Amino acid sequence: MNLLLNAANLRHGGGRTVALQLINGVAPLRTEDTLYVMVPQQEGFESLAKHRNIILLPIPESFHSSWLVKLRYMHHIFPNWCKKLRIDKVMSLGNTAFPTRKRPQLVYIQLPQMAYPDSQAWKTMNAKAFLLNSLMDQYVAFHMRYASSYAVQTLVMKSRLTERFKLPEDRVFIIPNAPIEPEVDSVEPLEMPIKPLKLLFLSRYYPHKSFEILPELAQLLKEQNLPITITITISEKEASGAAKVLEALRGFDNIINIGPVEIKEVGRLVNAHHGIFHPSLMESFSGAYSEALLHRRLIFTSHYDFATELLGDAAFYFDPLKPEHIVSTLKSVLDDDNLVQKKLREIDKVATTSARIADVSKIFSDIIDTFA
């Protein structure tokens, strides 16, 4: 078959990482097929060219900066490519489907906004973020009509999406997330005792990630003189909200920003911490969870369905809108090694049944053969 994989929208964040892993994993499983991959330029997708059955179709920068250019590509150039390249099936990995002239198309939806229109995150966004996220929600929803099938990352996402858009359940597939596969066995035992507690908030800046809670959290940790540090990985250039958070954190030494992290450095960074900290208000399937499970690290996260379905008893849960509750949850492990060991056993249980990229690639390949 001639397959078209659309990764044009995926320039950064977890979506980019997921797409790179999926395409790298599925290419060796489909050596009889030709995989045409639409990719943004200078974002690491060039590495896919190592696969003999992959042909890259670079998308110009103007696609991301001009709505007129984007609409022209979505509704004219992309459909023409389908015809010219004799594409049999399309997999749009970046949330947005496009007209394929009756060819089967699977759209992989990773935007949590699509499944959580009632989330508290909408109420905490400033006016600009609310407008941009609302427009993105409407844009993706409008283009869903061009897909013949859909994919999400969890049962929770499937349930929420099918309910909101009245989709047939047999047309919604699940392609789970997976940790970045280490080049060598780099999982290191958790150092004990865990004092000071070192946590990693592994994420770019997004309005729904609750970065705005960090300055108040830092103040509480300082007032109570708690041996807890949190490492964050954002850049002030990502968004005005990121710059404001970093400015508000000036003067605190318990929350440290190291800036964006390369994919190859993720495993090392996770190993250097006791666990991950993830106060998000809505998620599809955070890669931070997968990394924590792979590396057998503690997980402190929001007590919402996107986390509890995946992690069960393997995480410490808190209310991400209440800094006092977050602090109380973090404090609970400082002097309780038995609690830590109990949680690590639960983490190991979940980790041993969690999908790795080879499993996910096989799932994806099977779905390619199945959807119509």
For each residue, the residues with C-beta under 8 A, 3 or more apart:
1: 32 33 34 88 89
2: 33 34 36 85 86 87 88
3: 30 33 34 35 36 87 88 89 90 91 368
4: 36 37 38 81 82 85 87 89 90 91
5: 23 35 36 37 38 90 91 93
6: 9 38 78 90 91 92 93 94 98
7: 10 16 19 23 37 38 39 40 45 93 94
8: 38 39 40 59 63 73 94
9: 6 15 40 64 94 95 96
10: 7 15 16 19 40 43 93 94
11: 16 40 43 64
12: 15 16 43 204
13: 16 17 204 206
14: 17 18 110 177 286 287
15: 9 10 12 18 19 93 94 95 110
16: 7 10 11 12 13 19 20 43 44
17: 13 14 20 21 180 263 287
18: 14 15 21 22 93 110 177 287
19: 7 10 15 16 22 23 93 94
20: 16 17 23 24 44 45 47 48 263
21: 17 18 24 25 178 180 181 357 360 361
22: 18 19 25 26 93 175 360 361 364
23: 5 7 19 20 26 27 35 37 48 54 93
24: 20 21 27 47 48 51 357
25: 21 22 28 29 357 358 360 361 364
26: 22 23 29 30 35 361 364 365 368
27: 23 24 30 31 35 48 51 53 54
28: 25 31 51
29: 25 26 361 362 365
30: 3 26 27 33 35 53 365 368
31: 27 28 52 53
32: 1
33: 1 2 3 30 53
34: 1 2 3 53 55
35: 3 5 23 26 27 30 51 53 54 55
36: 2 3 4 5 54 55 57 81 85 87
37: 4 5 7 23 45 48 54 55 56 57
38: 4 5 6 7 8 57 59 78 81
39: 7 8 43 45 46 48 56 57 58 59
40: 7 8 9 10 11 43 45 58 59 61 63 64
41: 58 59 60 61
42: 46
43: 10 11 12 16 39 40
44: 16 20 47 263
45: 7 20 37 39 40 48 56
46: 39 42 49 56
47: 20 24 44 50
48: 20 23 24 27 37 39 45 51 54 56
49: 46 54 56
50: 47
51: 24 27 28 35 48 54
52: 31
53: 27 30 31 33 34 35
54: 23 27 35 36 37 48 49 51
55: 34 35 36 37
56: 37 39 45 46 48 49
57: 36 37 38 39 81
58: 39 40 41
59: 8 38 39 40 41 63 73
60: 41 63 69
61: 40 41 64 65
62: 65 66 69
63: 8 40 59 60 66 69 70 73
64: 9 11 40 61 70
65: 61 62 69
66: 62 63 69 70
67: 70 71
68: 71 72
69: 60 62 63 65 66 72 73
70: 63 64 66 67 73 74
71: 67 68 74 75
72: 68 69 75 76 77
73: 8 59 63 69 70 76 77 78
74: 70 71 78 96 98 99 143
75: 71 72 78 79 98 99
76: 72 73 79 80
77: 72 73 80 81
78: 6 38 73 74 75 81 82 98 99 100
79: 75 76 82 83 98 99 100 101
80: 76 77 83 84
81: 4 36 38 57 77 78 84 85 87
82: 4 78 79 85 87 90 100 101 103
83: 79 80 86 87 101
84: 80 81
85: 2 4 36 81 82
86: 2 83
87: 2 3 4 36 81 82 83 90 100 103
88: 1 2 3 103 104
89: 1 3 4 103 104 105 106 368 371
90: 3 4 5 6 82 87 100 103 104 105 106
91: 3 4 5 6 105 106 108 368
92: 6 95 96 97 98 105 106 107 108 147
93: 5 6 7 10 15 18 19 22 23 108
94: 6 7 8 9 10 15 19 108
95: 9 15 92 107 108 109 110 111 114 140
96: 9 74 92 107 139 140 143
97: 92 100 105 107 143 144 145 146 147
98: 6 74 75 78 79 92 105 143 146
99: 74 75 78 79 146
100: 78 79 82 87 90 97 103 104 105 146
101: 79 82 83
102:
103: 82 87 88 89 90 100
104: 88 89 90 100 148 149 371 372
105: 89 90 91 92 97 98 100 146 147 148 149
106: 89 90 91 92 147 148 149 150 151 173 367 368 371
107: 92 95 96 97 143 144 146 147 149 150 151
108: 91 92 93 94 95 150 151 152 175
109: 95 114 140 150 151 152 157 161 284
110: 14 15 18 95 152 153 284 285
111: 95 114 136 137 140 284
112: 115 116 119 157 208 282 283 284 306
113: 116 117 133 136 137 208 282
114: 95 109 111 137 140 141 161 164
115: 112 152 156 157 160 161 164 282 284
116: 112 113 119 121 160 281 282
117: 113 122 137 164
118: 122
119: 112 116 122 208 281 282
120: 123 124 281 321
121: 116 124 125 207 208 281 282
122: 117 118 119 125 130 133
123: 120
124: 120 121 207 210 212 281 321
125: 121 122 129 130 133 207 208
126: 129 130 207 241
127: 130 131
128: 131 132 240
129: 125 126 132 133 207 241
130: 122 125 126 127 133 134
131: 127 128 134 135
132: 128 129 135 136
133: 113 122 125 129 130 136 137 207
134: 130 131 137 138
135: 131 132 138 139
136: 111 113 132 133 139 140
137: 111 113 114 117 133 134 140 141
138: 134 135 141 142
139: 96 135 136 142 143
140: 95 96 109 111 114 136 137 143 144
141: 114 137 138 144 165
142: 138 139 145
143: 74 96 97 98 107 139 140 146 147
144: 97 107 140 141 147 150 165
145: 97 142
146: 97 98 99 100 105 107 143
147: 92 97 105 106 107 143 144 150
148: 104 105 106 171 371 372
149: 104 105 106 107 171 172 173 371 372
150: 106 107 108 109 144 147 161 167 171 172 173
151: 106 107 108 109 172 173 174 175 367
152: 108 109 110 115 157 158 161 172 173 174 175 284
153: 110 157 174 175 176 177 284 285
154: 157 158 174 176 284 285 306 309 310
155: 158 159 174 309
156: 115 159 160 305 306 309
157: 109 112 115 152 153 154 160 161 284 285 306
158: 152 154 155 161 162 169 172 174
159: 155 156 162 163
160: 115 116 156 157 163 164
161: 109 114 115 150 152 157 158 164 165 167 172
162: 158 159 165 166 167 168 169 172
163: 159 160 166
164: 114 115 117 160 161
165: 141 144 161 162
166: 162 163
167: 150 161 162 171 172
168: 162 171 172
169: 158 162 172
170:
171: 148 149 150 167 168 371
172: 149 150 151 152 158 161 162 167 168 169
173: 106 149 150 151 152 367 370 371
174: 151 152 153 154 155 158 363
175: 22 108 151 152 153 360 363 364 367
176: 153 154 285 354 355 360 363
177: 14 18 153 285 286 287 289 290 355 360
178: 21 181 290 354 355 356 357 359 360
179: 287 290 291 293 294 295 356 357
180: 17 21 263 266 267 287 291 357
181: 21 178 356 357
182: 185 186 187 267 294
183: 186
184:
185: 182
186: 182 183 267 268 271 295
187: 182 271 294 295 296
188: 271 295
189: 296
190: 194 274 296 297 298 340 344
191: 194 274
192: 337 340
193: 337
194: 190 191 197 198 274 298 333 334 340
195: 227 334 335
196: 227 228 229
197: 194 227 228 229 274 275 330 333 334
198: 194 229 231 272 273 274
199: 228 229 230 231 273 274 275 276 277 298 300 330
200: 230 231 233 269 270 272 273 275 276 277 288
201: 230 231 232 233 276 277 278 279
202: 233 261 266 269 270 276 278 287 288 291
203: 206 209 232 233 234 278 280 286 288
204: 12 13 233 234 238 260
205: 209 211 234 235 238 239 241 242 245
206: 13 203 209
207: 121 124 125 126 129 133 241
208: 112 113 119 121 125 280 281 282
209: 203 205 206 279 280 281
210: 124 213 279 280 281 302 320 321
211: 205 214 232 234 241 242 245
212: 124 215 241 245
213: 210 216 217 279 320 321 323 326
214: 211 217 218 230 232 245 248 249 255
215: 212 218 219 245 248 249 252
216: 213 219 220 323
217: 213 214 220 221 230 255 323 326 327
218: 214 215 221 222 249 252 254 255
219: 215 216 222 223 252
220: 216 217 223 224 323 324 327
221: 217 218 224 226 228 254 255 327
222: 218 219 225 252 254
223: 219 220
224: 220 221 327 331
225: 222
226: 221 254 327 330 331 334
227: 195 196 197 334
228: 196 197 199 221 254 330 331 334
229: 196 197 198 199 253 254 255 256
230: 199 200 201 214 217 254 255 256 277
231: 198 199 200 201 255 256 257 258 269 273
232: 201 203 211 214 255 256 257 258
233: 200 201 202 203 204 257 258 259 260 261
234: 203 204 205 211 238 242 245 246 257 259 260
235: 205 238 242 259 260
236: 242 243 246
237: 242 243
238: 204 205 234 235 242
239: 205 242 243
240: 128 243 244
241: 126 129 205 207 211 212 244 245
242: 205 211 234 235 236 237 238 239 245 246
243: 236 237 239 240 246 247
244: 240 241 247 248
245: 205 211 212 214 215 234 241 242 248 249
246: 234 236 242 243 249 250 257
247: 243 244 250
248: 214 215 244 245
249: 214 215 218 245 246 252 255 257
250: 246 247
251:
252: 215 218 219 222 249 255
253: 229 256
254: 218 221 222 226 228 229 230
255: 214 217 218 221 229 230 231 232 249 252
256: 229 230 231 232 253
257: 231 232 233 234 246 249
258: 231 232 233 261
259: 233 234 235
260: 204 233 234 235
261: 202 233 258 265 266 269
262: 265 266
263: 17 20 44 180 266
264:
265: 261 262 268 269
266: 180 202 261 262 263 269 270 291
267: 180 182 186 270 271 291 294 295
268: 186 265 271 272
269: 200 202 231 261 265 266 272 273
270: 200 202 266 267 273 276 291 292 294 295 297
271: 186 187 188 267 268 295
272: 198 200 268 269
273: 198 199 200 231 269 270 276 297
274: 190 191 194 197 198 199 297 298
275: 197 199 200 292 297 298 299 300
276: 199 200 201 202 270 273 288 289 291 292 297 298 299 300 301
277: 199 200 201 230 300 301
278: 201 202 203 286 288 289 299 300 301 302 307
279: 201 209 210 213 301 302 318 320 326
280: 203 208 209 210 283 286 301 302 304 306 320
281: 116 119 120 121 124 208 209 210 302 304 320 321
282: 112 113 115 116 119 121 208 304 306
283: 112 280 286 304 306 307
284: 109 110 111 112 115 152 153 154 157 306
285: 110 153 154 157 176 177 289 290 306 310
286: 14 177 203 278 280 283 289 290 306
287: 14 17 18 177 179 180 202 290 291
288: 200 202 203 276 278 291 292
289: 177 276 278 285 286 292 293 299 301 307 310 311
290: 177 178 179 285 286 287 293 294 354
291: 179 180 202 266 267 270 276 287 288 294 295 297
292: 270 275 276 288 289 295 297 298 299 347
293: 179 289 290 296 299 314 347 350 351 354
294: 179 182 187 267 270 290 291 351 354
295: 179 186 187 188 267 270 271 291 292
296: 187 189 190 293 344 347 348 351
297: 190 270 273 274 275 276 291 292 347
298: 190 194 199 274 275 276 292 316 333 340 343 344 347
299: 275 276 278 289 292 293 311 314 315 316 347
300: 199 275 276 277 278 315 316 318 326 329 330
301: 276 277 278 279 280 289 307 311 315 316 317 318
302: 210 278 279 280 281 307 317 318 319 320
303: 307 308 317 318 319
304: 280 281 282 283 307 308
305: 156 308 309
306: 112 154 156 157 280 282 283 284 285 286 309 310
307: 278 283 289 301 302 303 304 310 311 315 317
308: 303 304 305 311 312 315 317
309: 154 155 156 305 306 312
310: 154 285 289 306 307 350
311: 289 299 301 307 308 314 315 350
312: 308 309 315 346 350
313: 343 346
314: 293 299 311 343 346 347 349 350 351
315: 299 300 301 307 308 311 312 343
316: 298 299 300 301 329 330 332 333 343
317: 301 302 303 307 308 329
318: 279 300 301 302 303 322 325 326 328 329
319: 302 303 322 325 326
320: 210 213 279 280 281 302 326
321: 120 124 210 213 281
322: 318 319 325 326
323: 213 216 217 220 326 327
324: 220 327 328
325: 318 319 322 328 329
326: 213 217 279 300 318 319 320 322 323 329 330
327: 217 220 221 224 226 323 324 330 331
328: 318 324 325 331 332
329: 300 316 317 318 325 326 332
330: 197 199 226 228 300 316 326 327 333 334
331: 224 226 228 327 328 334
332: 316 328 329 336 339
333: 194 197 298 316 330 336 339 340 343
334: 194 195 197 226 227 228 330 331
335: 195
336: 332 333 339 340
337: 192 193 340 341
338: 341 342
339: 332 333 336 342 343
340: 190 192 194 298 333 336 337 343 344
341: 337 338 344 345
342: 338 339 345 346
343: 298 313 314 315 316 333 339 340 346 347
344: 190 296 298 340 341 347 348
345: 341 342 348 349
346: 312 313 314 342 343 349 350
347: 292 293 296 297 298 299 314 343 344 350 351
348: 296 344 345 351 352
349: 314 345 346 352 353
350: 293 310 311 312 314 346 347 353 354
351: 293 294 296 314 347 348 354
352: 348 349
353: 349 350
354: 176 178 290 293 294 350 351
355: 176 177 178 359 360 363
356: 178 179 181 359 360
357: 21 24 25 178 179 180 181 360 361
358: 25 361 362
359: 178 355 356 362 363
360: 21 22 25 175 176 177 178 355 356 357 363 364
361: 21 22 25 26 29 357 358 364 365
362: 29 358 359 365 366
363: 174 175 176 355 359 360 366 367
364: 22 25 26 175 360 361 367 368
365: 26 29 30 361 362 368 369
366: 362 363 369 370
367: 106 151 173 175 363 364 370 371
368: 3 26 30 89 91 106 364 365 371
369: 365 366
370: 173 366 367
371: 89 104 106 148 149 171 173 367 368
372: 104 148 149
